[in-house]
């Protein structure tokens, strides 16, 4: 939705402008990098390829016609393949289970991209044709319920049972990411400064998992 609204109002025709908007729409720590990264980390990244290189190829006119299908394709190839499916695989494998994602089946995906985009977004109703296809199989309370994210209560964890552990890992003398992240920014996020509704939990979770990864694999 943010991407569609952006497309209606953008005045920069460059494909990179669309890629920038895509990255911004998923934020997390992207907009915070100027205040999160240390000067030395900024210097190291100065010559790195731009982040838009990861998504711009999927957002250009090609086999996927129309913005909506291009966005769906981008999500499938990046967020789906490298993020959601990876989580499903690791969480199920940790419990000795084998996860299945039927909507990612190749035949289903190929068929979905042959369906005109106007049947996927009907006004403000997302997944319209999928909902109509199963309306006689599922109750209206399931088909028509509002969209809801699969949230993890990291904000509560970081202000509760994980508070001391997080402070020790991120601010302690043995923090491996000390050269990457500004300590004053981390302290501010841990305190919840500067926001009407505290939303630093997801950002801190990313920083915390990177710290643990560095301790596990870089030492």
Buried (B, 14 or more C-beta within 10 A) or exposed (E): EEBEEBBEEBEEEEBBBBBBBBBEBBEEBEEBEEEBBBEEBEEEEEEEEEBBEBBBEBBEEEEBEEBBBBBBBBBBBBEBEEEBBEEBEEEEEEEEEEEEEEEBEEEEBEEBBEEEBEEBBEEEEEBBBBBEEEEEEEEEEEBEEEEEEEEEEBBEBBBEEBEEEBBEBBEEEEBBBBEBBBEEBBEBBBEBEEEEEBEBBBBBBBBBEBBEEBBEEEE
